[in-house]
Amino acid sequence: MDYEIKTQGKFSFIEEGEGEPLVLLHGLFGALSNFSHMIEYFRQYNRVVIPMLPLYDLNILETSVGGLAKFVHKFIEARGYKDVHLLGNSLGGHVALVYLLKHPEAPVKSLILTGSSGLFENGMGETYPKRGDYEYIRKKAELTFYDPKIATKELVDEMFEIVNNRLKVIKIITLAKSAIRHNLGDELKDIKQPTLLIWGNNDTVTPPMVGEEFKKLIPNSELQFIDKCGHAPMMEVPDEFNKILHAFLEKLKNNPA
């Protein structure tokens, strides 16, 4: 389904539905399609918002997890959102965490992390692709999921287009290195929001022990594992993912902190 891309100043975003904002932050190779099931489901209950993160548009000094967190701060401020439920997948989770740590006064009611970086992740590793190696990219895309069929030709084509653009590759590598350097560890004890961690039991990028470590370090957090699921649960097992998240949001509504 196509959604209208709205703009306000330098921000482009999708906004569907009414209610408390559910702001979704995608990962390094993320796209709107990652969240299509979530939009359709949660627009019945929330205002679902997806800002287009400027992964390739920040100047090189700002191309970092901190630079993206600053962008999210300015976006939420510009839109005037209150009582935000902030969800991040992969790098998007890391950006959400840095934003909250830098802005403890942020109007964020809850945090949802799924396959988040910030503690440990297996990235592209040492074998960054030679440009033009479609097969390599296809295998990398398939490793993201428990079921390799989720890595459709369309998804692989999107990734292939990115890694064949020299400037985009430079930005991707810069962001990936920034994420690895910016390990949050002890800082996580300062996250005050109720936090839901949804992890794939078969995630090879941020393995289950990463979810367990987040659970240990973030004070008011709960961890839910999903079986037969990799690094992007909201794409791979959308029904189960939406059910877990909906129950969490309902519980918050009925027992506000």
N, C-alpha and C positions, 0 to 999 in steps of 0.2 A: 504494500500500500504506500502511496506517495503522500507525504505530509508537506504542508506549506512551511517553507523556511522563512522565518521572520527576521527582521533586522532592527537593531536599535544602535545607532552610532556605529562603533566598530564591531559590534557583536552580531553574530548570526546564530539562530537557535530555532528549535522546534518547541512548540508549547501546545499541548492538547489537554482538554478536560478542565475541570474546576476543582477547587479544594486546596488542601495544604500542598505546597510544591514538593514534588519528588524529582530531584535534580540528578541526572544520570551522567557520569563521566566515563568516557570510553578509554580504552588502552592505546598502546603504541601503534598497532595496526588496526585500531578500532574503526568502525563505521556505524552509521545510523542503523543499518540492517541488524547489527548486534542486538538492538533493543526493540525490534518491531513487535515481538510478542508482548513485551512489557508495556509498550505504549497502548496496544489494543486492550490489554487487561486493566491496567491501572487508570486509564483515562476515565473510567466509570466512577472512580473514587477520589482521584487526586488530579492536580494540575501537573502533568508529566512534562518535564523540561529537559531538553538535551542541548547544551551549548556546544557549538563547533569549536573544539579546542584548537588553538593555532599552532599545531605541532610543527608546521613548516614555515610559519610566518613571523615568528619572533626573531629578533636579531640574535646573532650567535651567542652573545653574552647572556641573553635572557632565555636561551634555549636550555631549560633545566626544569627539574621538578618544581623548584621555587618560583621560576618564571611563570609556569602554568598555574601554580597556586595563587599567584598575584592576579592573574587573569580571571580566575574563578571568583576571587574576592571582589574584583571590580564589577564583574558581571552580576553577581548576586546583589551587590550594592545598587547598581544602575537599575536593576529590575524592581528593587524595593521588596524582595521576597521576605516573608516572615515564616517562622515554624517550618523550616526546610528539612526534608528528609534527604540526606545526601548519600548517593550510592556511587561507588567507584569499582570498576573492574580492572584488574591488572595495574598498569601505570595510573589509571584513573583513581584507584583506591589510594595510591601513594600520594597523589596530588591532593585528594580530599583530606588526608591526614595532615599533610604539611600546612594546608590552608587552616585547619582547625587549631593546630599548634601555634601558628603565627597570629591567629585571630580568635582568642578564647571567647571574645564577646560576640562572635558570629551568630546570626539568627538561625542556628541549626539545632533542630530538635532531636534528630537521631542520625546515626551513621550506619551505613551498610557497606561491608567490604566483601568482595568475592574475587578469589584468586589475586589478592592485592600484592604488589611489590612493597618494599619498605623495610623488609627484614632480610629476605633472601629470594633470589629467583634464578632459574636457568634461562639465560637470554639466548640470543643468536650464537653466543659462545665465540670460540676462536675461529670458527669456520664461517665467517661472514660470507655471503654468497658472491661468487663471481657474477658480474652482471650478465644477464642472459641465461642463467641456469634455472630454467623453469621447473625442472624436476626437483631440484633442491628446495625451491620455495614450496612446491606442492607437498613434499615430505614434511617440511617445517609446519605448514598449515595443518596437516593431518595430525601431527603430534600435539597440537593444541587441544584436541578432542579425544575422548575415549573412543567414539565411533568415527573413524576417518571419513565416513561418507558426509559428515557435516561440513567438511571442507569442500564445498562445491566448486565447480570450475569458476563461477563468478567471483567467489571469495579469493581463490588462488590468483585469478587474473588481477584483482584489485591489489593484492600484495606484490605481484610481479611488476605491475606498473610503478609502484612506489620504489622498489629496489632498483629499477632501471632509470630512475631519475636521480642524477648525481647529487643535486642539491638536497633532495628529500633524504637520500641515504645519509648524507653528512648530518642532517638534523636528527634522523633516527638514531644514529650511532651516538651523537652528542647527548641525546635524551636518555638513551639506555645506560651510558656511562654515568650520567648524573644520578640516575636511579640507584645504580650499584653503590656509588660513593655515599649517597644520602641515606645511610642506614639509621633508622629511627630508634631502635632499641629502647633504652631507658626513658626516652621522652614520652613514650606511649602512655606512661602512668598519668600524664596530664590531660589525657582525653576524658572529658567529663560526660559526654553524651552517651545515652544508652546505645550500644553497638551490637549489630547482628553480623555475624561472620557466616557466610554460606560458601562451603568449599566442596569441590569435587573430590571424591575419594581417589580418583585416578588422575589427578592433576600432576603432570610431570614438570610444569614450569614453576609453580609455587606449590610444592608437594604438601600433603596433609599436615605434616609436622609444622609447616609455616602457619597454618590456621591455628594449630594448637598453641604455638608460641604467641601469636596475636591475642588469643584468649587469655593466656597467662599474664600478658603485659598490659592489656587494656582493662581498667578496673570494672566497668559496668558492661560486660560483654557476654554474649552467648554464641555458641558455635554449633552449626548444623552441617552435617556431612550429607552429601548426596552420592549414592552408589552409581557405578557405571557412568561416571561423569568426569570430564577433564577441567580445563582452565577457564571455560566460559559457560558456567551453568545456565545463565539466562538464555543462551542460544541452544544449548544441547538438550536440556531438560526443562523447557520453559514452564510447563504446567506445575511441576513440583517446586521449581524456584519461586514462581508467583504465589503459590499456596503458602510457602514458608514465610515469604516477605509480607504477604497480606495479614497473616496471623500476628506477626510481630507489630505491624502498624496498628492493627485493631487493639492489641493489648496495650499499646501506648495511649491510644485514644481513651480506653476505659480506665487506665491507671496512670494518668499523667504524672510525670516526675515532680 
